C-alpha cells in the first residue's frame, strides 16, 4: 500500500488483490497529473458539480480521489472494481460515493466532465468513446490522461474523430494530458465492435467456428498464435467432466472443449467484462445444443468450490497493464490447484522462455511437457 497526495487530499491506495511485496503502485504520474489539472487555479479549477464520468480508472485512484463528487466509474476490469471498493473502504469513504459501471453497462444519459485514463488497447478506447459520446454535450469538459508511451497520434485521432477538436499538454514526469472539445455536429457512427471472424480449418474441433471479440480482447482481429498452438494439443476427454477455461478471453478454448466433449460442463472465467461477454457470444454461436456452460467475471477461480473441477485450460497473460510479470500466471496456477479434484489436470500454454514449468512443479509437485515448438510449450500438471 502507498500514500497518494493530491490537491483533493491524501489517500492510502493499493491494487487488488493486495500483496505486501507487490512492487507496483495503484497509480502513476498520469493519474496525479490529471488530478492536479482538475484543481489548477490557473486553468480552472474544473467544475465538478455535474455528472463526472471516469473511464478506465485502473485501480480506483481517480475515483477515490474524486469520491466527494460522486463520480461514475466505467471500467472493464473486475480486479479494478474490487480495488476501487477496497480503496474507498481503507480511506473511510462511502462505498456508494462511486457508481460502478462495467464496460458493458449503459453509460449515464448526460456527462458533464469526462475523464479518460488512456488504456493499452486502442480498440477499447475507440469502443468506450463511442459508448459515452452520446452523453457528451457542447459544454462537457473532456480530459484524457496517459503516460507518454501510451499516447500516440492514433490516440489523439480517436478523440478528434469521436469527440471533437483535440490537443495535448506538455509532458510532465513522462505523463501527458489530452484535451478534447466536444463537437455536437460530429456524425454519430456506431462502434465497429464487436468484431467477428472464423477460425482456421486446422485447429481441431472448433475449426471454422465463429469467434466474437469485444474491444480490448487480446489479438482481437485474429486467432493468436499461442492459442492456435494450444488448440491443436488439447486433451481428449469423455463423460460429464467439469472443465474451466481460465482467463477465457474470447472463449475459443472452452468452445473447443465443448465440441470435443458435448457432455462436459464448461465454465468460462475472466476478470474482463468484455472477455466474458465475448466468450458467451462465441459459445452461443458455435457450441453443440444442450451443452452446459457458466460465464463468470471474477478473480480467477475463487468463486468455484475447492475440489470441484476436472480440467483447467489456461493461456495466462504475462502483462499487467504495461508491466511484464508472471504474478498473474502464478496466482492462476495456485487457484487451479485448489479448484481441481484429486487427479484433476491443469493444461497451460505459454511462451517457452517464461519457464512456467518451474512454477508448476513447485505448486503441483509435477509437470510434463505435452507439446512444444521453438516459441510455445504446452504443459500438464496433475493434482496428486
C-alpha positions as CSV (number, residue, x, y, z in Angstrom):
1,X,0.0,0.0,0.0
2,X,1.2,3.5,-0.8
3,X,0.1,7.1,0.0
4,X,-1.0,9.4,-2.8
5,X,-1.1,13.1,-2.0
6,X,-3.2,15.2,-4.4
7,X,-5.0,18.6,-4.3
8,X,-8.1,16.6,-3.4
9,X,-6.4,15.1,-0.3
10,X,-4.1,12.3,0.8
11,X,-5.2,8.7,0.2
12,X,-3.9,5.2,1.1
13,X,-4.1,3.1,-2.1
14,X,-3.4,-0.4,-3.2
15,X,-4.0,-2.7,-6.1
16,X,-6.3,-5.7,-5.8
17,X,-5.6,-8.4,-4.7
18,X,-3.2,-6.7,-2.3
19,X,0.2,-8.3,-1.8
20,X,2.7,-6.9,0.7
21,X,5.6,-7.4,-1.6
22,X,3.8,-6.0,-4.7
23,X,6.3,-3.5,-6.3
24,X,3.6,-1.8,-8.3
25,X,1.6,1.3,-7.1
26,X,-2.1,1.7,-7.6
27,X,-1.5,4.9,-9.5
28,X,1.1,6.6,-11.7
29,X,2.2,10.1,-12.9
30,X,-0.7,10.2,-15.4
31,X,-3.3,9.9,-12.6
32,X,-1.6,12.6,-10.5
33,X,-1.2,14.9,-13.5
34,X,-5.0,14.7,-14.2
35,X,-5.9,15.3,-10.5
36,X,-3.7,18.4,-10.4
37,X,-5.2,19.7,-13.6
38,X,-8.7,19.4,-12.2
39,X,-7.7,21.7,-9.2
40,X,-5.3,24.0,-11.0
41,X,-6.4,27.6,-10.3
42,X,-4.7,28.9,-13.4
43,X,-6.8,26.8,-15.8
44,X,-9.9,26.2,-13.7
45,X,-10.5,24.6,-11.4
46,X,-12.8,22.4,-13.3
47,X,-16.5,22.5,-12.1
48,X,-17.2,19.0,-10.8
49,X,-20.8,19.7,-9.6
50,X,-22.4,17.9,-12.5
51,X,-22.1,14.2,-13.6
52,X,-18.4,13.2,-13.6
53,X,-17.6,10.0,-15.5
54,X,-14.2,8.3,-15.1
55,X,-13.4,5.8,-17.9
56,X,-10.6,3.3,-17.5
57,X,-9.6,4.1,-13.9
58,X,-7.2,1.2,-13.4
59,X,-7.1,0.7,-9.6
60,X,-9.6,3.3,-8.4
61,X,-7.1,6.1,-7.7
62,X,-9.1,8.7,-9.7
63,X,-12.5,7.6,-8.4
64,X,-11.2,7.5,-4.8
65,X,-9.6,11.0,-5.0
66,X,-12.9,12.3,-6.6
67,X,-15.3,10.5,-4.3
68,X,-16.6,13.7,-2.8
69,X,-18.1,14.5,-6.3
70,X,-19.8,11.1,-6.5
71,X,-18.3,10.1,-9.9
72,X,-19.4,7.3,-12.2
73,X,-16.5,4.8,-12.8
74,X,-16.7,2.9,-16.1
75,X,-14.2,0.0,-16.4
76,X,-13.7,-3.4,-17.9
77,X,-11.7,-4.9,-15.0
78,X,-13.2,-6.9,-12.2
79,X,-10.0,-6.5,-10.2
80,X,-10.0,-2.8,-10.9
81,X,-13.6,-2.6,-9.5
82,X,-12.6,-4.6,-6.4
83,X,-9.6,-2.3,-5.9
84,X,-11.8,0.8,-6.1
85,X,-14.1,-0.6,-3.4
86,X,-11.2,-1.6,-1.2
87,X,-9.6,1.8,-1.6
88,X,-12.8,3.6,-0.7
89,X,-13.1,1.5,2.4
90,X,-9.4,2.0,3.6
91,X,-9.9,5.7,3.2
92,X,-13.2,5.6,5.1
93,X,-15.2,6.8,2.2
94,X,-18.8,5.8,1.4
95,X,-18.9,2.8,-0.9
96,X,-21.9,4.4,-2.6
97,X,-19.9,7.5,-3.4
98,X,-18.8,5.9,-6.7
99,X,-21.3,4.5,-9.1
100,X,-19.5,1.4,-10.5
101,X,-20.4,0.5,-14.1
102,X,-18.7,-2.2,-16.3
103,X,-17.7,-1.6,-19.9
104,X,-20.8,-3.5,-20.9
105,X,-23.3,-1.3,-18.9
106,X,-25.2,1.6,-20.3
107,X,-23.3,4.9,-19.6
108,X,-25.1,7.9,-18.0
109,X,-27.5,9.8,-20.2
110,X,-25.6,13.1,-19.6
111,X,-21.9,13.5,-18.7
112,X,-20.6,17.0,-17.7
113,X,-17.0,16.0,-17.0
114,X,-15.5,13.1,-18.9
115,X,-12.1,11.8,-17.6
116,X,-10.4,9.1,-19.6
117,X,-7.4,7.1,-18.5
118,X,-5.9,6.0,-21.8
119,X,-5.9,2.2,-22.0
120,X,-3.3,-0.1,-23.5
121,X,-5.8,-1.2,-26.2
122,X,-6.6,1.4,-28.8
123,X,-9.7,-0.7,-29.8
124,X,-11.0,-0.5,-26.2
125,X,-10.6,3.3,-26.2
126,X,-12.4,3.5,-29.5
127,X,-15.3,1.5,-28.3
128,X,-15.6,3.3,-25.0
129,X,-15.5,6.7,-26.6
130,X,-18.3,5.6,-29.0
131,X,-20.3,4.4,-26.0
132,X,-20.0,7.7,-24.0
133,X,-20.2,10.1,-26.9
134,X,-24.0,10.4,-27.0
135,X,-23.9,11.6,-23.3
136,X,-21.4,14.4,-24.1
137,X,-22.7,17.9,-24.8
138,X,-21.1,21.1,-26.0
139,X,-20.1,22.2,-22.5
140,X,-18.7,18.9,-21.3
141,X,-15.1,19.1,-20.1
142,X,-13.2,16.2,-21.7
143,X,-9.7,15.3,-20.4
144,X,-7.7,12.2,-21.1
145,X,-4.5,11.2,-19.4
146,X,-1.8,8.6,-20.0
147,X,1.9,8.1,-19.9
148,X,3.8,9.5,-22.9
149,X,4.4,5.9,-24.2
150,X,0.6,5.3,-24.2
151,X,-0.4,8.5,-26.0
152,X,0.1,8.2,-29.7
153,X,-1.1,10.1,-32.8
154,X,-3.7,7.4,-33.3
155,X,-4.9,8.1,-29.7
156,X,-5.5,11.7,-30.5
157,X,-7.2,11.0,-33.8
158,X,-9.7,8.8,-32.0
159,X,-10.6,11.6,-29.6
160,X,-10.8,14.0,-32.5
161,X,-13.0,11.7,-34.7
162,X,-15.4,10.7,-31.9
163,X,-15.5,13.7,-29.5
164,X,-14.1,16.8,-31.3
165,X,-11.0,19.0,-31.7
166,X,-8.2,17.7,-29.6
167,X,-4.9,18.9,-28.3
168,X,-2.3,17.7,-25.8
169,X,-0.4,19.2,-22.9
170,X,3.3,19.3,-22.3
171,X,4.8,16.2,-20.8
172,X,5.2,16.2,-17.0
173,X,7.0,13.2,-15.4
174,X,6.6,11.3,-18.6
175,X,2.8,11.8,-18.5
176,X,0.6,13.8,-20.8
177,X,-2.9,15.2,-20.8
178,X,-5.4,15.2,-23.7
179,X,-8.0,18.0,-24.1
180,X,-10.9,17.4,-26.4
181,X,-13.6,20.0,-27.2
182,X,-17.0,18.3,-27.9
183,X,-18.4,18.9,-31.3
184,X,-22.2,18.1,-31.3
185,X,-22.2,18.3,-35.1
186,X,-19.9,15.2,-35.5
187,X,-21.7,12.3,-37.1
188,X,-22.6,9.6,-34.6
189,X,-21.3,6.5,-36.3
190,X,-21.7,3.1,-34.4
191,X,-18.8,1.4,-32.8
192,X,-17.1,-1.2,-35.1
193,X,-17.0,-3.6,-32.1
194,X,-17.6,-6.5,-31.6
195,X,-15.5,-8.0,-34.4
196,X,-16.3,-11.4,-35.8
197,X,-14.1,-13.9,-37.7
198,X,-14.0,-17.6,-38.5
199,X,-11.4,-19.9,-37.0
200,X,-9.0,-21.5,-39.5
201,X,-9.5,-25.1,-40.7
202,X,-6.6,-26.7,-38.8
203,X,-7.4,-26.1,-35.1
204,X,-9.3,-29.2,-34.1
205,X,-13.0,-29.4,-33.2
206,X,-13.5,-25.6,-33.3
207,X,-12.3,-25.2,-36.9
208,X,-14.4,-22.9,-38.9
209,X,-16.5,-21.7,-35.9
210,X,-17.2,-18.0,-35.5
211,X,-15.3,-16.0,-32.9
212,X,-16.8,-12.9,-31.3
213,X,-14.4,-10.3,-29.9
214,X,-15.4,-7.3,-28.0
215,X,-13.0,-4.4,-27.9
216,X,-9.9,-4.8,-25.8
217,X,-9.6,-8.6,-26.1
218,X,-6.0,-9.7,-26.8
219,X,-5.4,-10.2,-30.5
220,X,-8.9,-9.1,-31.3
221,X,-8.9,-9.5,-35.1
222,X,-7.4,-13.0,-35.5
223,X,-6.5,-16.1,-33.5
224,X,-3.4,-15.5,-31.5
225,X,-0.6,-18.0,-32.3
226,X,-0.3,-19.3,-28.7
227,X,-4.0,-20.3,-28.6
228,X,-3.7,-21.7,-32.1
229,X,-0.9,-24.0,-31.0
230,X,-2.9,-25.0,-27.8
231,X,-6.0,-25.8,-29.8
232,X,-4.0,-28.5,-31.7
233,X,-3.0,-30.2,-28.5
234,X,-6.0,-30.0,-26.2
235,X,-6.6,-33.1,-24.1
236,X,-9.2,-35.6,-25.3
237,X,-11.7,-36.4,-22.6
238,X,-15.1,-38.0,-22.3
239,X,-18.1,-38.0,-20.0
240,X,-19.6,-35.3,-17.9
241,X,-16.4,-33.6,-16.9
242,X,-16.3,-30.1,-15.3
243,X,-13.9,-28.1,-17.4
244,X,-12.8,-24.5,-16.8
245,X,-11.5,-22.1,-19.5
246,X,-9.4,-19.9,-17.1
247,X,-8.7,-16.4,-18.3
248,X,-11.0,-17.3,-21.2
249,X,-10.6,-14.2,-23.4
250,X,-12.9,-14.9,-26.3
251,X,-13.6,-18.4,-25.1
252,X,-12.2,-20.5,-28.0
253,X,-10.5,-23.0,-25.7
254,X,-13.7,-23.7,-23.8
255,X,-15.7,-23.9,-27.1
256,X,-13.2,-26.4,-28.5
257,X,-13.5,-28.5,-25.3
258,X,-17.3,-28.4,-25.6
259,X,-17.3,-29.5,-29.2
260,X,-14.9,-32.4,-28.3
261,X,-17.0,-33.4,-25.3
262,X,-20.6,-32.2,-25.5
263,X,-21.4,-33.9,-22.2
264,X,-18.9,-31.6,-20.4
265,X,-19.9,-28.6,-18.3
266,X,-17.8,-25.7,-19.3
267,X,-17.1,-22.7,-17.0
268,X,-15.6,-19.6,-18.6
269,X,-13.8,-17.2,-16.2
270,X,-12.1,-13.9,-16.8
271,X,-11.5,-10.7,-14.9
272,X,-12.6,-8.7,-18.0
273,X,-16.3,-8.0,-18.5
274,X,-15.7,-7.7,-22.3
275,X,-13.8,-11.0,-22.4
276,X,-16.7,-12.9,-20.7
277,X,-19.2,-11.2,-23.0
278,X,-17.1,-12.3,-25.9
279,X,-16.8,-15.9,-24.6
280,X,-20.5,-16.2,-24.1
281,X,-21.3,-14.9,-27.6
282,X,-18.6,-17.2,-29.1
283,X,-20.0,-20.2,-27.2
284,X,-23.7,-19.5,-28.1
285,X,-22.7,-19.2,-31.8
286,X,-20.8,-22.4,-32.0
287,X,-21.5,-24.8,-29.2
288,X,-23.5,-28.1,-29.6
289,X,-27.1,-27.9,-28.5
290,X,-27.6,-28.8,-24.9
291,X,-24.0,-28.2,-23.8
292,X,-24.0,-26.6,-20.3
293,X,-21.9,-23.6,-19.6
294,X,-21.3,-20.9,-16.9
295,X,-19.8,-17.4,-17.6
296,X,-18.1,-15.8,-14.6
297,X,-16.5,-12.4,-14.2
298,X,-14.2,-12.7,-11.2
299,X,-10.8,-13.1,-9.6
300,X,-9.6,-16.4,-11.1
301,X,-11.2,-19.5,-9.6
302,X,-12.0,-18.0,-6.2
303,X,-15.8,-18.4,-6.8
304,X,-15.5,-22.1,-7.5
305,X,-15.7,-24.7,-4.8
306,X,-12.4,-26.4,-3.9
307,X,-12.0,-29.9,-5.5
308,X,-14.9,-29.4,-7.9
309,X,-13.1,-29.2,-11.3
310,X,-11.7,-32.0,-13.5
311,X,-9.7,-30.0,-16.1
312,X,-8.5,-26.4,-16.3
313,X,-7.3,-24.9,-19.6
314,X,-5.2,-21.8,-19.3
315,X,-3.4,-19.4,-21.6
316,X,-2.2,-16.9,-18.9
317,X,-1.4,-13.3,-19.6
318,X,2.1,-12.1,-18.8
319,X,1.4,-8.4,-18.7
320,X,-0.3,-6.3,-16.0
321,X,-1.0,-3.1,-18.0
322,X,2.5,-2.2,-19.3
323,X,4.4,-4.2,-16.7
324,X,5.7,-7.7,-17.6
325,X,5.1,-10.0,-14.7
326,X,4.3,-13.7,-14.1
327,X,2.4,-12.9,-10.9
328,X,-1.0,-13.4,-12.6
329,X,0.1,-16.7,-14.0
330,X,1.3,-17.9,-10.6
331,X,-2.0,-16.9,-9.0
332,X,-3.9,-18.7,-11.7
333,X,-1.8,-21.9,-11.2
334,X,-2.3,-21.8,-7.4
335,X,-6.1,-21.2,-7.8
336,X,-6.3,-24.1,-10.3
337,X,-4.7,-26.5,-7.8
338,X,-7.3,-25.6,-5.2
339,X,-10.2,-25.9,-7.6
340,X,-9.1,-29.2,-9.1
341,X,-10.2,-32.5,-7.6
342,X,-7.6,-35.2,-6.8
343,X,-6.4,-36.4,-10.2
344,X,-7.6,-33.3,-11.9
345,X,-5.4,-31.6,-14.5
346,X,-4.2,-28.2,-15.4
347,X,-3.1,-27.7,-19.0
348,X,-1.2,-24.5,-19.8
349,X,0.2,-22.9,-22.9
350,X,2.9,-20.3,-22.7
351,X,6.0,-18.8,-24.4
352,X,8.8,-21.2,-23.8
353,X,11.1,-18.5,-22.3
354,X,8.6,-17.9,-19.4
355,X,9.6,-21.2,-17.7
356,X,6.1,-21.9,-16.4
357,X,7.2,-25.5,-15.7
358,X,9.2,-24.2,-12.7
359,X,6.2,-22.7,-11.1
360,X,4.0,-25.7,-11.9
361,X,6.5,-28.1,-10.3
362,X,6.6,-26.0,-7.2
363,X,2.8,-25.7,-6.9
364,X,1.8,-29.2,-8.1
365,X,4.9,-31.2,-7.5
366,X,4.9,-32.3,-11.1
367,X,4.8,-31.1,-14.7
368,X,5.1,-32.8,-18.0
369,X,5.6,-31.3,-21.5
370,X,2.8,-32.2,-23.8
371,X,4.0,-30.4,-26.9
372,X,6.3,-27.7,-27.9
373,X,7.8,-25.7,-30.8
374,X,10.5,-23.1,-30.9
375,X,8.2,-20.5,-29.4
376,X,5.5,-22.2,-27.3
377,X,5.1,-25.1,-25.0
378,X,2.0,-26.9,-23.7
379,X,2.4,-28.2,-20.1
380,X,0.3,-30.6,-18.0
381,X,0.2,-30.7,-14.2
382,X,-1.8,-33.2,-12.1
383,X,-3.2,-32.6,-8.6
384,X,-1.9,-35.6,-6.6
